[in-house]
Amino acid sequence: MRARTRARWRDGRGWLVVYGDSTDTAGELVRVPLEIAASYRARTRGLLGRDGVTGALLLSPANSIHTFGMRIPIDVAYLDRHLRVLAVRTMRPGRLGLPRLRSRHVLEAEAGAMRGWGLEAGCRVGVEPESQAGLGDGGG
C-alpha cells in the first residue's frame, strides 16, 4: 500500500525542504524559509502588493494562480498531493496561470529563486511548519 501525504496546514511560517529527485546526490537538502497561506483570505492576498518575498509562499489548496496586481515576476511551482513538483514556471506581473491537472498546492518565490534551490519538475519537497501546532490532519 502506497503512503499518502494528506496535509492540511494553517497560516503561518515554517521551512520548505527541497529533496530533489532520485538523480540528485543523496543527503543534499535545501531548506528555505516558508510562509504558509492555507486560509481563503491568506491565499487570496498571496504576494499581492509586495516588493519581494523572503523564501517561498505555499498556497494550499491551490491549482492555479494569477499575477494581477503583483509588482515583481515570480517563480511558480505546482505540487501534487504527494508534494512532488509537476511544473515550474516564471510569470511576469499581469498574467493568468492556467489550472494544472493533479496540482494540489502552489509554491511562489521571486523569479530565479527556484532554480537556485534546484527545484524542478520531478523534485520532491517537504513542509516543516514552525511548530507542530501549524499542522493539522497531516501525516502520511
Phi and psi in radians as a Rosetta constraint file:
Dihedral C 1 N 2 CA 2 C 2 CIRCULARHARMONIC -1.432 0.35
Dihedral N 2 CA 2 C 2 N 3 CIRCULARHARMONIC 2.357 0.35
Dihedral C 2 N 3 CA 3 C 3 CIRCULARHARMONIC -1.202 0.35
Dihedral N 3 CA 3 C 3 N 4 CIRCULARHARMONIC 2.457 0.35
Dihedral C 3 N 4 CA 4 C 4 CIRCULARHARMONIC -1.989 0.35
Dihedral N 4 CA 4 C 4 N 5 CIRCULARHARMONIC 2.413 0.35
Dihedral C 4 N 5 CA 5 C 5 CIRCULARHARMONIC -1.739 0.35
Dihedral N 5 CA 5 C 5 N 6 CIRCULARHARMONIC 2.004 0.35
Dihedral C 5 N 6 CA 6 C 6 CIRCULARHARMONIC -2.236 0.35
Dihedral N 6 CA 6 C 6 N 7 CIRCULARHARMONIC 1.499 0.35
Dihedral C 6 N 7 CA 7 C 7 CIRCULARHARMONIC -1.713 0.35
Dihedral N 7 CA 7 C 7 N 8 CIRCULARHARMONIC 2.458 0.35
Dihedral C 7 N 8 CA 8 C 8 CIRCULARHARMONIC -2.272 0.35
Dihedral N 8 CA 8 C 8 N 9 CIRCULARHARMONIC 1.900 0.35
Dihedral C 8 N 9 CA 9 C 9 CIRCULARHARMONIC -1.684 0.35
Dihedral N 9 CA 9 C 9 N 10 CIRCULARHARMONIC 2.880 0.35
Dihedral C 9 N 10 CA 10 C 10 CIRCULARHARMONIC -1.906 0.35
Dihedral N 10 CA 10 C 10 N 11 CIRCULARHARMONIC 2.775 0.35
Dihedral C 10 N 11 CA 11 C 11 CIRCULARHARMONIC -0.978 0.35
Dihedral N 11 CA 11 C 11 N 12 CIRCULARHARMONIC 2.413 0.35
Dihedral C 11 N 12 CA 12 C 12 CIRCULARHARMONIC 2.845 0.35
Dihedral N 12 CA 12 C 12 N 13 CIRCULARHARMONIC -2.769 0.35
Dihedral C 12 N 13 CA 13 C 13 CIRCULARHARMONIC -2.154 0.35
Dihedral N 13 CA 13 C 13 N 14 CIRCULARHARMONIC 2.886 0.35
Dihedral C 13 N 14 CA 14 C 14 CIRCULARHARMONIC 3.111 0.35
Dihedral N 14 CA 14 C 14 N 15 CIRCULARHARMONIC -2.580 0.35
Dihedral C 14 N 15 CA 15 C 15 CIRCULARHARMONIC -2.321 0.35
Dihedral N 15 CA 15 C 15 N 16 CIRCULARHARMONIC 2.432 0.35
Dihedral C 15 N 16 CA 16 C 16 CIRCULARHARMONIC -1.702 0.35
Dihedral N 16 CA 16 C 16 N 17 CIRCULARHARMONIC 2.234 0.35
Dihedral C 16 N 17 CA 17 C 17 CIRCULARHARMONIC -1.963 0.35
Dihedral N 17 CA 17 C 17 N 18 CIRCULARHARMONIC 2.105 0.35
Dihedral C 17 N 18 CA 18 C 18 CIRCULARHARMONIC -1.697 0.35
Dihedral N 18 CA 18 C 18 N 19 CIRCULARHARMONIC 1.976 0.35
Dihedral C 18 N 19 CA 19 C 19 CIRCULARHARMONIC -1.546 0.35
Dihedral N 19 CA 19 C 19 N 20 CIRCULARHARMONIC -0.389 0.35
Dihedral C 19 N 20 CA 20 C 20 CIRCULARHARMONIC 1.432 0.35
Dihedral N 20 CA 20 C 20 N 21 CIRCULARHARMONIC -2.854 0.35
Dihedral C 20 N 21 CA 21 C 21 CIRCULARHARMONIC -2.036 0.35
Dihedral N 21 CA 21 C 21 N 22 CIRCULARHARMONIC -3.025 0.35
Dihedral C 21 N 22 CA 22 C 22 CIRCULARHARMONIC -1.173 0.35
Dihedral N 22 CA 22 C 22 N 23 CIRCULARHARMONIC -0.289 0.35
Dihedral C 22 N 23 CA 23 C 23 CIRCULARHARMONIC -1.527 0.35
Dihedral N 23 CA 23 C 23 N 24 CIRCULARHARMONIC -0.199 0.35
Dihedral C 23 N 24 CA 24 C 24 CIRCULARHARMONIC -1.295 0.35
Dihedral N 24 CA 24 C 24 N 25 CIRCULARHARMONIC 2.754 0.35
Dihedral C 24 N 25 CA 25 C 25 CIRCULARHARMONIC -1.131 0.35
Dihedral N 25 CA 25 C 25 N 26 CIRCULARHARMONIC 2.236 0.35
Dihedral C 25 N 26 CA 26 C 26 CIRCULARHARMONIC -1.087 0.35
Dihedral N 26 CA 26 C 26 N 27 CIRCULARHARMONIC 2.482 0.35
Dihedral C 26 N 27 CA 27 C 27 CIRCULARHARMONIC 1.573 0.35
Dihedral N 27 CA 27 C 27 N 28 CIRCULARHARMONIC -0.201 0.35
Dihedral C 27 N 28 CA 28 C 28 CIRCULARHARMONIC -1.597 0.35
Dihedral N 28 CA 28 C 28 N 29 CIRCULARHARMONIC 1.934 0.35
Dihedral C 28 N 29 CA 29 C 29 CIRCULARHARMONIC -2.071 0.35
Dihedral N 29 CA 29 C 29 N 30 CIRCULARHARMONIC 2.606 0.35
Dihedral C 29 N 30 CA 30 C 30 CIRCULARHARMONIC -2.020 0.35
Dihedral N 30 CA 30 C 30 N 31 CIRCULARHARMONIC 2.219 0.35
Dihedral C 30 N 31 CA 31 C 31 CIRCULARHARMONIC -1.919 0.35
Dihedral N 31 CA 31 C 31 N 32 CIRCULARHARMONIC 2.248 0.35
Dihedral C 31 N 32 CA 32 C 32 CIRCULARHARMONIC -2.218 0.35
Dihedral N 32 CA 32 C 32 N 33 CIRCULARHARMONIC 2.355 0.35
Dihedral C 32 N 33 CA 33 C 33 CIRCULARHARMONIC -0.992 0.35
Dihedral N 33 CA 33 C 33 N 34 CIRCULARHARMONIC 2.435 0.35
Dihedral C 33 N 34 CA 34 C 34 CIRCULARHARMONIC -2.305 0.35
Dihedral N 34 CA 34 C 34 N 35 CIRCULARHARMONIC 2.410 0.35
Dihedral C 34 N 35 CA 35 C 35 CIRCULARHARMONIC -1.906 0.35
Dihedral N 35 CA 35 C 35 N 36 CIRCULARHARMONIC 2.277 0.35
Dihedral C 35 N 36 CA 36 C 36 CIRCULARHARMONIC -1.836 0.35
Dihedral N 36 CA 36 C 36 N 37 CIRCULARHARMONIC 2.180 0.35
Dihedral C 36 N 37 CA 37 C 37 CIRCULARHARMONIC -2.031 0.35
Dihedral N 37 CA 37 C 37 N 38 CIRCULARHARMONIC 1.704 0.35
Dihedral C 37 N 38 CA 38 C 38 CIRCULARHARMONIC -1.908 0.35
Dihedral N 38 CA 38 C 38 N 39 CIRCULARHARMONIC -0.425 0.35
Dihedral C 38 N 39 CA 39 C 39 CIRCULARHARMONIC -1.416 0.35
Dihedral N 39 CA 39 C 39 N 40 CIRCULARHARMONIC 2.752 0.35
Dihedral C 39 N 40 CA 40 C 40 CIRCULARHARMONIC -0.986 0.35
Dihedral N 40 CA 40 C 40 N 41 CIRCULARHARMONIC -0.780 0.35
Dihedral C 40 N 41 CA 41 C 41 CIRCULARHARMONIC -1.087 0.35
Dihedral N 41 CA 41 C 41 N 42 CIRCULARHARMONIC -0.810 0.35
Dihedral C 41 N 42 CA 42 C 42 CIRCULARHARMONIC -1.154 0.35
Dihedral N 42 CA 42 C 42 N 43 CIRCULARHARMONIC -0.701 0.35
Dihedral C 42 N 43 CA 43 C 43 CIRCULARHARMONIC -1.135 0.35
Dihedral N 43 CA 43 C 43 N 44 CIRCULARHARMONIC -0.699 0.35
Dihedral C 43 N 44 CA 44 C 44 CIRCULARHARMONIC -1.134 0.35
Dihedral N 44 CA 44 C 44 N 45 CIRCULARHARMONIC -0.688 0.35
Dihedral C 44 N 45 CA 45 C 45 CIRCULARHARMONIC -1.250 0.35
Dihedral N 45 CA 45 C 45 N 46 CIRCULARHARMONIC -0.803 0.35
Dihedral C 45 N 46 CA 46 C 46 CIRCULARHARMONIC 0.815 0.35
Dihedral N 46 CA 46 C 46 N 47 CIRCULARHARMONIC -2.228 0.35
Dihedral C 46 N 47 CA 47 C 47 CIRCULARHARMONIC -1.749 0.35
Dihedral N 47 CA 47 C 47 N 48 CIRCULARHARMONIC 0.182 0.35
Dihedral C 47 N 48 CA 48 C 48 CIRCULARHARMONIC -1.031 0.35
Dihedral N 48 CA 48 C 48 N 49 CIRCULARHARMONIC 2.312 0.35
Dihedral C 48 N 49 CA 49 C 49 CIRCULARHARMONIC 1.388 0.35
Dihedral N 49 CA 49 C 49 N 50 CIRCULARHARMONIC 0.007 0.35
Dihedral C 49 N 50 CA 50 C 50 CIRCULARHARMONIC -1.578 0.35
Dihedral N 50 CA 50 C 50 N 51 CIRCULARHARMONIC 2.617 0.35
Dihedral C 50 N 51 CA 51 C 51 CIRCULARHARMONIC -1.626 0.35
Dihedral N 51 CA 51 C 51 N 52 CIRCULARHARMONIC -0.113 0.35
Dihedral C 51 N 52 CA 52 C 52 CIRCULARHARMONIC -3.123 0.35
Dihedral N 52 CA 52 C 52 N 53 CIRCULARHARMONIC 3.052 0.35
Dihedral C 52 N 53 CA 53 C 53 CIRCULARHARMONIC -2.505 0.35
Dihedral N 53 CA 53 C 53 N 54 CIRCULARHARMONIC 2.374 0.35
Dihedral C 53 N 54 CA 54 C 54 CIRCULARHARMONIC -1.605 0.35
Dihedral N 54 CA 54 C 54 N 55 CIRCULARHARMONIC 2.019 0.35
Dihedral C 54 N 55 CA 55 C 55 CIRCULARHARMONIC 1.435 0.35
Dihedral N 55 CA 55 C 55 N 56 CIRCULARHARMONIC -2.227 0.35
Dihedral C 55 N 56 CA 56 C 56 CIRCULARHARMONIC -2.420 0.35
Dihedral N 56 CA 56 C 56 N 57 CIRCULARHARMONIC 2.840 0.35
Dihedral C 56 N 57 CA 57 C 57 CIRCULARHARMONIC -2.108 0.35
Dihedral N 57 CA 57 C 57 N 58 CIRCULARHARMONIC 2.229 0.35
Dihedral C 57 N 58 CA 58 C 58 CIRCULARHARMONIC -1.802 0.35
Dihedral N 58 CA 58 C 58 N 59 CIRCULARHARMONIC 2.126 0.35
Dihedral C 58 N 59 CA 59 C 59 CIRCULARHARMONIC -1.779 0.35
Dihedral N 59 CA 59 C 59 N 60 CIRCULARHARMONIC 2.110 0.35
Dihedral C 59 N 60 CA 60 C 60 CIRCULARHARMONIC -2.578 0.35
Dihedral N 60 CA 60 C 60 N 61 CIRCULARHARMONIC 2.201 0.35
Dihedral C 60 N 61 CA 61 C 61 CIRCULARHARMONIC -1.421 0.35
Dihedral N 61 CA 61 C 61 N 62 CIRCULARHARMONIC 2.637 0.35
Dihedral C 61 N 62 CA 62 C 62 CIRCULARHARMONIC -2.890 0.35
Dihedral N 62 CA 62 C 62 N 63 CIRCULARHARMONIC 2.574 0.35
Dihedral C 62 N 63 CA 63 C 63 CIRCULARHARMONIC -2.309 0.35
Dihedral N 63 CA 63 C 63 N 64 CIRCULARHARMONIC 0.034 0.35
Dihedral C 63 N 64 CA 64 C 64 CIRCULARHARMONIC -2.770 0.35
Dihedral N 64 CA 64 C 64 N 65 CIRCULARHARMONIC 2.856 0.35
Dihedral C 64 N 65 CA 65 C 65 CIRCULARHARMONIC -2.539 0.35
Dihedral N 65 CA 65 C 65 N 66 CIRCULARHARMONIC 2.995 0.35
Dihedral C 65 N 66 CA 66 C 66 CIRCULARHARMONIC -2.364 0.35
Dihedral N 66 CA 66 C 66 N 67 CIRCULARHARMONIC 2.839 0.35
Dihedral C 66 N 67 CA 67 C 67 CIRCULARHARMONIC -2.084 0.35
Dihedral N 67 CA 67 C 67 N 68 CIRCULARHARMONIC 0.392 0.35
Dihedral C 67 N 68 CA 68 C 68 CIRCULARHARMONIC -1.162 0.35
Dihedral N 68 CA 68 C 68 N 69 CIRCULARHARMONIC 2.279 0.35
Dihedral C 68 N 69 CA 69 C 69 CIRCULARHARMONIC 1.501 0.35
Dihedral N 69 CA 69 C 69 N 70 CIRCULARHARMONIC 0.001 0.35
Dihedral C 69 N 70 CA 70 C 70 CIRCULARHARMONIC -1.522 0.35
Dihedral N 70 CA 70 C 70 N 71 CIRCULARHARMONIC 2.684 0.35
Dihedral C 70 N 71 CA 71 C 71 CIRCULARHARMONIC -1.790 0.35
Dihedral N 71 CA 71 C 71 N 72 CIRCULARHARMONIC -0.253 0.35
Dihedral C 71 N 72 CA 72 C 72 CIRCULARHARMONIC -2.300 0.35
Dihedral N 72 CA 72 C 72 N 73 CIRCULARHARMONIC 2.649 0.35
Dihedral C 72 N 73 CA 73 C 73 CIRCULARHARMONIC -1.241 0.35
Dihedral N 73 CA 73 C 73 N 74 CIRCULARHARMONIC 2.607 0.35
Dihedral C 73 N 74 CA 74 C 74 CIRCULARHARMONIC -2.315 0.35
Dihedral N 74 CA 74 C 74 N 75 CIRCULARHARMONIC 2.713 0.35
Dihedral C 74 N 75 CA 75 C 75 CIRCULARHARMONIC -1.573 0.35
Dihedral N 75 CA 75 C 75 N 76 CIRCULARHARMONIC 2.459 0.35
Dihedral C 75 N 76 CA 76 C 76 CIRCULARHARMONIC -2.237 0.35
Dihedral N 76 CA 76 C 76 N 77 CIRCULARHARMONIC 2.225 0.35
Dihedral C 76 N 77 CA 77 C 77 CIRCULARHARMONIC -2.066 0.35
Dihedral N 77 CA 77 C 77 N 78 CIRCULARHARMONIC 2.232 0.35
Dihedral C 77 N 78 CA 78 C 78 CIRCULARHARMONIC -1.660 0.35
Dihedral N 78 CA 78 C 78 N 79 CIRCULARHARMONIC 2.229 0.35
Dihedral C 78 N 79 CA 79 C 79 CIRCULARHARMONIC -2.006 0.35
Dihedral N 79 CA 79 C 79 N 80 CIRCULARHARMONIC 2.490 0.35
Dihedral C 79 N 80 CA 80 C 80 CIRCULARHARMONIC -1.480 0.35
Dihedral N 80 CA 80 C 80 N 81 CIRCULARHARMONIC -3.064 0.35
Dihedral C 80 N 81 CA 81 C 81 CIRCULARHARMONIC -1.193 0.35
Dihedral N 81 CA 81 C 81 N 82 CIRCULARHARMONIC -0.277 0.35
Dihedral C 81 N 82 CA 82 C 82 CIRCULARHARMONIC -1.701 0.35
Dihedral N 82 CA 82 C 82 N 83 CIRCULARHARMONIC 0.170 0.35
Dihedral C 82 N 83 CA 83 C 83 CIRCULARHARMONIC 1.118 0.35
Dihedral N 83 CA 83 C 83 N 84 CIRCULARHARMONIC 0.601 0.35
Dihedral C 83 N 84 CA 84 C 84 CIRCULARHARMONIC -1.711 0.35
Dihedral N 84 CA 84 C 84 N 85 CIRCULARHARMONIC 2.396 0.35
Dihedral C 84 N 85 CA 85 C 85 CIRCULARHARMONIC -1.311 0.35
Dihedral N 85 CA 85 C 85 N 86 CIRCULARHARMONIC 2.126 0.35
Dihedral C 85 N 86 CA 86 C 86 CIRCULARHARMONIC -1.514 0.35
Dihedral N 86 CA 86 C 86 N 87 CIRCULARHARMONIC -0.681 0.35
Dihedral C 86 N 87 CA 87 C 87 CIRCULARHARMONIC -2.830 0.35
Dihedral N 87 CA 87 C 87 N 88 CIRCULARHARMONIC 2.660 0.35
Dihedral C 87 N 88 CA 88 C 88 CIRCULARHARMONIC -2.218 0.35
Dihedral N 88 CA 88 C 88 N 89 CIRCULARHARMONIC 2.289 0.35
Dihedral C 88 N 89 CA 89 C 89 CIRCULARHARMONIC -2.350 0.35
Dihedral N 89 CA 89 C 89 N 90 CIRCULARHARMONIC 2.651 0.35
Dihedral C 89 N 90 CA 90 C 90 CIRCULARHARMONIC -1.841 0.35
Dihedral N 90 CA 90 C 90 N 91 CIRCULARHARMONIC 2.265 0.35
Dihedral C 90 N 91 CA 91 C 91 CIRCULARHARMONIC -2.151 0.35
Dihedral N 91 CA 91 C 91 N 92 CIRCULARHARMONIC 2.329 0.35
Dihedral C 91 N 92 CA 92 C 92 CIRCULARHARMONIC -1.425 0.35
Dihedral N 92 CA 92 C 92 N 93 CIRCULARHARMONIC 2.805 0.35
Dihedral C 92 N 93 CA 93 C 93 CIRCULARHARMONIC -1.003 0.35
Dihedral N 93 CA 93 C 93 N 94 CIRCULARHARMONIC 2.587 0.35
Dihedral C 93 N 94 CA 94 C 94 CIRCULARHARMONIC 1.434 0.35
Dihedral N 94 CA 94 C 94 N 95 CIRCULARHARMONIC 0.399 0.35
Dihedral C 94 N 95 CA 95 C 95 CIRCULARHARMONIC -2.002 0.35
Dihedral N 95 CA 95 C 95 N 96 CIRCULARHARMONIC 2.749 0.35
Dihedral C 95 N 96 CA 96 C 96 CIRCULARHARMONIC -2.057 0.35
Dihedral N 96 CA 96 C 96 N 97 CIRCULARHARMONIC 2.092 0.35
Dihedral C 96 N 97 CA 97 C 97 CIRCULARHARMONIC -1.502 0.35
Dihedral N 97 CA 97 C 97 N 98 CIRCULARHARMONIC 2.353 0.35
Dihedral C 97 N 98 CA 98 C 98 CIRCULARHARMONIC -1.274 0.35
Dihedral N 98 CA 98 C 98 N 99 CIRCULARHARMONIC 2.586 0.35
Dihedral C 98 N 99 CA 99 C 99 CIRCULARHARMONIC -1.044 0.35
Dihedral N 99 CA 99 C 99 N 100 CIRCULARHARMONIC 2.492 0.35
Dihedral C 99 N 100 CA 100 C 100 CIRCULARHARMONIC -1.784 0.35
Dihedral N 100 CA 100 C 100 N 101 CIRCULARHARMONIC 2.199 0.35
Dihedral C 100 N 101 CA 101 C 101 CIRCULARHARMONIC -1.046 0.35
Dihedral N 101 CA 101 C 101 N 102 CIRCULARHARMONIC 2.369 0.35
Dihedral C 101 N 102 CA 102 C 102 CIRCULARHARMONIC 1.285 0.35
Dihedral N 102 CA 102 C 102 N 103 CIRCULARHARMONIC -0.043 0.35
Dihedral C 102 N 103 CA 103 C 103 CIRCULARHARMONIC -1.347 0.35
Dihedral N 103 CA 103 C 103 N 104 CIRCULARHARMONIC 2.324 0.35
Dihedral C 103 N 104 CA 104 C 104 CIRCULARHARMONIC -2.061 0.35
Dihedral N 104 CA 104 C 104 N 105 CIRCULARHARMONIC -0.355 0.35
Dihedral C 104 N 105 CA 105 C 105 CIRCULARHARMONIC -2.473 0.35
Dihedral N 105 CA 105 C 105 N 106 CIRCULARHARMONIC 2.679 0.35
Dihedral C 105 N 106 CA 106 C 106 CIRCULARHARMONIC -2.276 0.35
Dihedral N 106 CA 106 C 106 N 107 CIRCULARHARMONIC 2.316 0.35
Dihedral C 106 N 107 CA 107 C 107 CIRCULARHARMONIC -1.799 0.35
Dihedral N 107 CA 107 C 107 N 108 CIRCULARHARMONIC 2.426 0.35
Dihedral C 107 N 108 CA 108 C 108 CIRCULARHARMONIC -2.214 0.35
Dihedral N 108 CA 108 C 108 N 109 CIRCULARHARMONIC 2.502 0.35
Dihedral C 108 N 109 CA 109 C 109 CIRCULARHARMONIC -2.709 0.35
Dihedral N 109 CA 109 C 109 N 110 CIRCULARHARMONIC 2.941 0.35
Dihedral C 109 N 110 CA 110 C 110 CIRCULARHARMONIC -1.062 0.35
Dihedral N 110 CA 110 C 110 N 111 CIRCULARHARMONIC 2.551 0.35
Dihedral C 110 N 111 CA 111 C 111 CIRCULARHARMONIC -0.947 0.35
Dihedral N 111 CA 111 C 111 N 112 CIRCULARHARMONIC 2.293 0.35
Dihedral C 111 N 112 CA 112 C 112 CIRCULARHARMONIC 1.634 0.35
Dihedral N 112 CA 112 C 112 N 113 CIRCULARHARMONIC -0.304 0.35
Dihedral C 112 N 113 CA 113 C 113 CIRCULARHARMONIC -1.152 0.35
Dihedral N 113 CA 113 C 113 N 114 CIRCULARHARMONIC -0.748 0.35
Dihedral C 113 N 114 CA 114 C 114 CIRCULARHARMONIC -1.133 0.35
Dihedral N 114 CA 114 C 114 N 115 CIRCULARHARMONIC -0.616 0.35
Dihedral C 114 N 115 CA 115 C 115 CIRCULARHARMONIC -1.070 0.35
Dihedral N 115 CA 115 C 115 N 116 CIRCULARHARMONIC -0.733 0.35
Dihedral C 115 N 116 CA 116 C 116 CIRCULARHARMONIC -1.106 0.35
Dihedral N 116 CA 116 C 116 N 117 CIRCULARHARMONIC -0.500 0.35
Dihedral C 116 N 117 CA 117 C 117 CIRCULARHARMONIC -1.478 0.35
Dihedral N 117 CA 117 C 117 N 118 CIRCULARHARMONIC -0.150 0.35
Dihedral C 117 N 118 CA 118 C 118 CIRCULARHARMONIC 1.383 0.35
Dihedral N 118 CA 118 C 118 N 119 CIRCULARHARMONIC 0.350 0.35
Dihedral C 118 N 119 CA 119 C 119 CIRCULARHARMONIC -1.492 0.35
Dihedral N 119 CA 119 C 119 N 120 CIRCULARHARMONIC 2.092 0.35
Dihedral C 119 N 120 CA 120 C 120 CIRCULARHARMONIC -2.627 0.35
Dihedral N 120 CA 120 C 120 N 121 CIRCULARHARMONIC 2.972 0.35
Dihedral C 120 N 121 CA 121 C 121 CIRCULARHARMONIC -0.946 0.35
Dihedral N 121 CA 121 C 121 N 122 CIRCULARHARMONIC 2.334 0.35
Dihedral C 121 N 122 CA 122 C 122 CIRCULARHARMONIC 1.724 0.35
Dihedral N 122 CA 122 C 122 N 123 CIRCULARHARMONIC -0.346 0.35
Dihedral C 122 N 123 CA 123 C 123 CIRCULARHARMONIC -1.191 0.35
Dihedral N 123 CA 123 C 123 N 124 CIRCULARHARMONIC 2.746 0.35
Dihedral C 123 N 124 CA 124 C 124 CIRCULARHARMONIC -1.998 0.35
Dihedral N 124 CA 124 C 124 N 125 CIRCULARHARMONIC 2.499 0.35
Dihedral C 124 N 125 CA 125 C 125 CIRCULARHARMONIC -2.192 0.35
Dihedral N 125 CA 125 C 125 N 126 CIRCULARHARMONIC 2.849 0.35
Dihedral C 125 N 126 CA 126 C 126 CIRCULARHARMONIC -2.239 0.35
Dihedral N 126 CA 126 C 126 N 127 CIRCULARHARMONIC 2.731 0.35
Dihedral C 126 N 127 CA 127 C 127 CIRCULARHARMONIC -2.127 0.35
Dihedral N 127 CA 127 C 127 N 128 CIRCULARHARMONIC 2.152 0.35
Dihedral C 127 N 128 CA 128 C 128 CIRCULARHARMONIC -2.033 0.35
Dihedral N 128 CA 128 C 128 N 129 CIRCULARHARMONIC 1.738 0.35
Dihedral C 128 N 129 CA 129 C 129 CIRCULARHARMONIC -1.030 0.35
Dihedral N 129 CA 129 C 129 N 130 CIRCULARHARMONIC 2.688 0.35
Dihedral C 129 N 130 CA 130 C 130 CIRCULARHARMONIC -0.955 0.35
Dihedral N 130 CA 130 C 130 N 131 CIRCULARHARMONIC -0.685 0.35
Dihedral C 130 N 131 CA 131 C 131 CIRCULARHARMONIC -2.387 0.35
Dihedral N 131 CA 131 C 131 N 132 CIRCULARHARMONIC 2.762 0.35
Dihedral C 131 N 132 CA 132 C 132 CIRCULARHARMONIC -1.109 0.35
Dihedral N 132 CA 132 C 132 N 133 CIRCULARHARMONIC -0.310 0.35
Dihedral C 132 N 133 CA 133 C 133 CIRCULARHARMONIC -1.148 0.35
Dihedral N 133 CA 133 C 133 N 134 CIRCULARHARMONIC -0.354 0.35
Dihedral C 133 N 134 CA 134 C 134 CIRCULARHARMONIC -1.380 0.35
Dihedral N 134 CA 134 C 134 N 135 CIRCULARHARMONIC -0.093 0.35
Dihedral C 134 N 135 CA 135 C 135 CIRCULARHARMONIC -2.089 0.35
Dihedral N 135 CA 135 C 135 N 136 CIRCULARHARMONIC 2.033 0.35
Dihedral C 135 N 136 CA 136 C 136 CIRCULARHARMONIC -2.054 0.35
Dihedral N 136 CA 136 C 136 N 137 CIRCULARHARMONIC 2.459 0.35
Dihedral C 136 N 137 CA 137 C 137 CIRCULARHARMONIC 1.079 0.35
Dihedral N 137 CA 137 C 137 N 138 CIRCULARHARMONIC 0.346 0.35
Dihedral C 137 N 138 CA 138 C 138 CIRCULARHARMONIC -1.454 0.35
Dihedral N 138 CA 138 C 138 N 139 CIRCULARHARMONIC -3.032 0.35
Dihedral C 138 N 139 CA 139 C 139 CIRCULARHARMONIC 2.263 0.35
Dihedral N 139 CA 139 C 139 N 140 CIRCULARHARMONIC -3.044 0.35
